[in-house]
Structures are given as C-alpha cells and as structure tokens.
Amino acid sequence: MDVVSALVPPTVMAIFFVFLIMRIVKSQGGPNKAKEDAILDQAEAAAAQAAALRQKSSDT
C-alpha cells in the first residue's frame, strides 16, 4: 500500500502537466493552428481512452 500512496501523487501531477501543456499549445495561434489542434484532439482522445482502460482494469 505504501508503494501505491508513493506513486499516485507523481502520476496525478504528470497527467495534469500533460493536459496543461496540451492546453497551452492548443491556445496558440499561427498558420498551423488547425493541424496542431487536430493532433492535440487525437492525443486527448487517446489519453481519455487510456485512462478509461486503466480504470476498467483496476475495477476488475
């Protein structure tokens, strides 16, 4: 149980940091904005799917 409590805070912070960086990049403008937004939308969808799979596997 100590291992889990030691790993949860860094994992949560890492996930938050990734989403923060994604939001910062997404809010930038420029000629490639649509292309960058599409890439970030795909990354967000993949991250959400991975989180759902992790949640599903931890429930079983």
DSSP file (Angstrom, degrees, kcal/mol; ACC not computed):
  #  RESIDUE AA STRUCTURE BP1 BP2  ACC     N-H-->O    O-->H-N    N-H-->O    O-->H-N    TCO  KAPPA ALPHA  PHI   PSI    X-CA   Y-CA   Z-CA
    1    1 A M     >        0   0    0      0, 0.0     4,-2.3     0, 0.0     5,-0.2   0.000 360.0 360.0 360.0 -31.3    0.0    0.0    0.0
    2    2 A D  H  >  +     0   0    0      1,-0.2     4,-1.6     2,-0.2     5,-0.1   0.858 360.0  54.9 -64.3 -33.5    2.9    2.3    0.6
    3    3 A V  H  > S+     0   0    0      2,-0.2     4,-1.7     1,-0.2    -1,-0.2   0.925 108.5  47.6 -65.3 -43.7    4.0    1.9   -3.0
    4    4 A V  H  > S+     0   0    0      1,-0.2     4,-2.0     2,-0.2     3,-0.3   0.933 111.9  48.9 -63.5 -46.3    0.6    3.0   -4.3
    5    5 A S  H  < S+     0   0    0     -4,-2.3    -1,-0.2     1,-0.2    -2,-0.2   0.779 112.3  50.2 -66.8 -24.7    0.5    6.0   -2.0
    6    6 A A  H  < S+     0   0    0     -4,-1.6    -1,-0.2    -5,-0.2    -2,-0.2   0.787 115.1  42.1 -80.3 -28.3    4.0    6.9   -3.2
    7    7 A L  H  X S+     0   0    0     -4,-1.7     4,-1.7    -3,-0.3    -2,-0.2   0.723  99.0  71.2 -92.5 -22.7    3.2    6.6   -6.9
    8    8 A V  H  X S+     0   0    0     -4,-2.0     4,-2.7     1,-0.2     5,-0.3   0.946  94.8  50.4 -65.0 -50.8   -0.2    8.3   -7.0
    9    9 A P  H  > S+     0   0    0      0, 0.0     4,-2.5     0, 0.0     5,-0.2   0.922 112.9  45.1 -58.5 -45.8    0.8   11.9   -6.4
   10   10 A P  H  > S+     0   0    0      0, 0.0     4,-2.3     0, 0.0    -2,-0.2   0.883 113.8  51.2 -64.4 -34.1    3.5   12.0   -9.1
   11   11 A T  H  X S+     0   0    0     -4,-1.7     4,-2.3     2,-0.2     5,-0.2   0.929 111.2  46.7 -66.1 -44.6    1.2   10.2  -11.6
   12   12 A V  H  X S+     0   0    0     -4,-2.7     4,-2.5     1,-0.2    -1,-0.2   0.917 113.4  49.1 -63.4 -43.1   -1.6   12.7  -11.0
   13   13 A M  H  X S+     0   0    0     -4,-2.5     4,-2.6    -5,-0.3    -1,-0.2   0.888 110.2  51.3 -64.5 -38.4    0.8   15.6  -11.4
   14   14 A A  H  X S+     0   0    0     -4,-2.3     4,-2.3     2,-0.2    -2,-0.2   0.918 111.0  47.4 -64.9 -43.0    2.2   14.1  -14.6
   15   15 A I  H  X S+     0   0    0     -4,-2.3     4,-2.2     2,-0.2    -2,-0.2   0.925 113.1  48.9 -63.3 -44.4   -1.2   13.7  -16.1
   16   16 A F  H  X S+     0   0    0     -4,-2.5     4,-2.4     1,-0.2    -2,-0.2   0.916 110.7  51.3 -60.2 -43.6   -2.1   17.3  -15.0
   17   17 A F  H  X S+     0   0    0     -4,-2.6     4,-2.6     2,-0.2     5,-0.2   0.903 108.4  51.0 -62.3 -42.6    1.1   18.6  -16.6
   18   18 A V  H  X S+     0   0    0     -4,-2.3     4,-2.3     1,-0.2    -1,-0.2   0.930 112.4  45.9 -61.4 -45.6    0.4   16.9  -19.9
   19   19 A F  H  X S+     0   0    0     -4,-2.2     4,-2.2     2,-0.2    -1,-0.2   0.861 111.4  53.4 -67.2 -34.0   -3.1   18.3  -20.1
   20   20 A L  H  X S+     0   0    0     -4,-2.4     4,-2.4     2,-0.2    -2,-0.2   0.939 110.7  45.8 -63.6 -47.2   -1.7   21.8  -19.1
   21   21 A I  H  X S+     0   0    0     -4,-2.6     4,-2.7     1,-0.2     5,-0.2   0.895 111.2  53.2 -62.9 -40.1    0.9   21.7  -21.9
   22   22 A M  H  X S+     0   0    0     -4,-2.3     4,-2.3    -5,-0.2    -1,-0.2   0.907 110.2  47.5 -62.1 -41.0   -1.8   20.5  -24.3
   23   23 A R  H  X S+     0   0    0     -4,-2.2     4,-1.7     2,-0.2    -2,-0.2   0.897 111.4  50.6 -67.3 -39.8   -4.0   23.4  -23.4
   24   24 A I  H  < S+     0   0    0     -4,-2.4     4,-0.5     2,-0.2    -2,-0.2   0.939 113.6  44.5 -63.2 -46.4   -1.1   25.9  -23.8
   25   25 A V  H >< S+     0   0    0     -4,-2.7     3,-1.2     1,-0.2    -1,-0.2   0.901 112.1  53.2 -64.7 -39.9   -0.2   24.6  -27.2
   26   26 A K  H 3< S+     0   0    0     -4,-2.3    -1,-0.2     1,-0.3    -2,-0.2   0.813 103.9  56.5 -66.6 -29.4   -3.8   24.5  -28.3
   27   27 A S  T 3< S+     0   0    0     -4,-1.7    -1,-0.3    -3,-0.1    -2,-0.2   0.568  87.9  99.1 -81.1  -6.7   -4.4   28.1  -27.3
   28   28 A Q    <   -     0   0    0     -3,-1.2     2,-0.1    -4,-0.5    -3,-0.0  -0.481  62.2-148.7 -78.5 150.6   -1.5   29.3  -29.6
   29   29 A G        +     0   0    0     -2,-0.1     3,-0.2     3,-0.0    -1,-0.1  -0.145  36.3 110.5-100.5-161.3   -2.3   30.7  -33.0
   30   30 A G  S >  S-     0   0    0      1,-0.1     3,-1.4    -2,-0.1     4,-0.2  -0.533  79.0 -58.5 119.1 176.4   -0.5   30.6  -36.3
   31   31 A P  T 3  S+     0   0    0      0, 0.0     3,-0.3     0, 0.0     4,-0.2   0.747 130.5  47.8 -68.8 -23.2   -0.7   29.1  -39.7
   32   32 A N  T 3> S+     0   0    0     -3,-0.2     4,-2.8     1,-0.2     5,-0.3   0.181  75.7 115.0-101.4  17.7   -0.7   25.5  -38.4
   33   33 A K  H <> S+     0   0    0     -3,-1.4     4,-2.8     1,-0.2     5,-0.2   0.899  76.0  47.9 -57.3 -45.6   -3.3   26.0  -35.7
   34   34 A A  H  > S+     0   0    0     -3,-0.3     4,-2.0    -4,-0.2    -1,-0.2   0.906 113.9  47.2 -64.0 -41.0   -5.9   23.7  -37.3
   35   35 A K  H  > S+     0   0    0      2,-0.2     4,-2.0     1,-0.2    -2,-0.2   0.920 114.0  47.2 -66.6 -43.2   -3.3   20.9  -37.8
   36   36 A E  H  X S+     0   0    0     -4,-2.8     4,-2.5     1,-0.2    -2,-0.2   0.903 110.9  52.3 -64.5 -40.9   -2.0   21.3  -34.3
   37   37 A D  H  X S+     0   0    0     -4,-2.8     4,-2.5    -5,-0.3    -1,-0.2   0.895 108.2  51.0 -62.4 -39.7   -5.5   21.3  -32.8
   38   38 A A  H  X S+     0   0    0     -4,-2.0     4,-2.0     2,-0.2    -1,-0.2   0.906 110.7  48.7 -64.7 -41.0   -6.3   18.1  -34.7
   39   39 A I  H  X S+     0   0    0     -4,-2.0     4,-2.2     1,-0.2    -2,-0.2   0.917 113.1  47.4 -64.7 -42.7   -3.2   16.4  -33.3
   40   40 A L  H  X S+     0   0    0     -4,-2.5     4,-2.8     2,-0.2    -2,-0.2   0.874 108.6  54.4 -67.9 -36.6   -4.0   17.5  -29.8
   41   41 A D  H  X S+     0   0    0     -4,-2.5     4,-2.2     2,-0.2    -1,-0.2   0.904 109.7  48.0 -62.5 -39.6   -7.6   16.4  -30.1
   42   42 A Q  H  X S+     0   0    0     -4,-2.0     4,-2.4     2,-0.2    -2,-0.2   0.904 111.8  49.8 -65.5 -40.7   -6.3   12.9  -31.1
   43   43 A A  H  X S+     0   0    0     -4,-2.2     4,-2.5     2,-0.2    -2,-0.2   0.901 110.5  50.0 -65.5 -40.5   -3.9   12.9  -28.2
   44   44 A E  H  X S+     0   0    0     -4,-2.8     4,-2.6     2,-0.2    -1,-0.2   0.912 111.1  49.1 -63.1 -42.3   -6.7   13.9  -25.8
   45   45 A A  H  X S+     0   0    0     -4,-2.2     4,-2.3     1,-0.2    -2,-0.2   0.907 112.1  48.2 -64.4 -41.0   -8.9   11.2  -27.1
   46   46 A A  H  X S+     0   0    0     -4,-2.4     4,-2.4     2,-0.2    -2,-0.2   0.897 112.1  49.5 -65.7 -39.7   -6.1    8.6  -26.7
   47   47 A A  H  X S+     0   0    0     -4,-2.5     4,-2.4     2,-0.2    -2,-0.2   0.905 111.8  48.3 -66.3 -40.9   -5.4    9.8  -23.2
   48   48 A A  H  X S+     0   0    0     -4,-2.6     4,-2.2     2,-0.2    -2,-0.2   0.897 112.3  49.1 -65.8 -39.5   -9.0    9.6  -22.2
   49   49 A Q  H  X S+     0   0    0     -4,-2.3     4,-2.3     2,-0.2    -2,-0.2   0.906 111.5  49.2 -66.2 -40.9   -9.2    6.1  -23.7
   50   50 A A  H  X S+     0   0    0     -4,-2.4     4,-2.5     2,-0.2    -2,-0.2   0.898 111.0  50.1 -65.0 -40.2   -6.1    5.0  -21.9
   51   51 A A  H  X S+     0   0    0     -4,-2.4     4,-2.5     2,-0.2    -2,-0.2   0.899 110.5  50.0 -64.8 -39.8   -7.5    6.4  -18.6
   52   52 A A  H  X S+     0   0    0     -4,-2.2     4,-2.6     2,-0.2    -2,-0.2   0.904 111.2  48.7 -65.4 -40.3  -10.8    4.6  -19.1
   53   53 A L  H  X S+     0   0    0     -4,-2.3     4,-2.6     2,-0.2    -2,-0.2   0.901 111.7  49.3 -65.9 -40.0   -8.9    1.3  -19.8
   54   54 A R  H  X S+     0   0    0     -4,-2.5     4,-2.0     2,-0.2    -2,-0.2   0.916 112.7  47.7 -63.7 -42.0   -6.8    1.8  -16.7
   55   55 A Q  H  X S+     0   0    0     -4,-2.5     4,-1.4     1,-0.2    -2,-0.2   0.914 112.7  48.9 -64.3 -42.3   -9.9    2.5  -14.7
   56   56 A K  H  X S+     0   0    0     -4,-2.6     4,-0.9     1,-0.2    -2,-0.2   0.901 112.2  47.9 -64.9 -40.9  -11.6   -0.6  -16.1
   57   57 A S  H  < S+     0   0    0     -4,-2.6    -1,-0.2     1,-0.2    -2,-0.2   0.817 110.8  51.2 -71.6 -29.3   -8.7   -2.8  -15.4
   58   58 A S  H  < S+     0   0    0     -4,-2.0    -1,-0.2     1,-0.2    -2,-0.2   0.744 104.2  59.1 -78.4 -21.7   -8.3   -1.6  -11.8
   59   59 A D  H  <        0   0    0     -4,-1.4    -1,-0.2     1,-0.2    -2,-0.2   0.782 360.0 360.0 -74.1 -26.8  -12.0   -2.2  -11.2
   60   60 A T     <        0   0    0     -4,-0.9    -1,-0.2    -3,-0.1    -2,-0.2   0.470 360.0 360.0 -88.3 360.0  -11.7   -5.9  -12.0
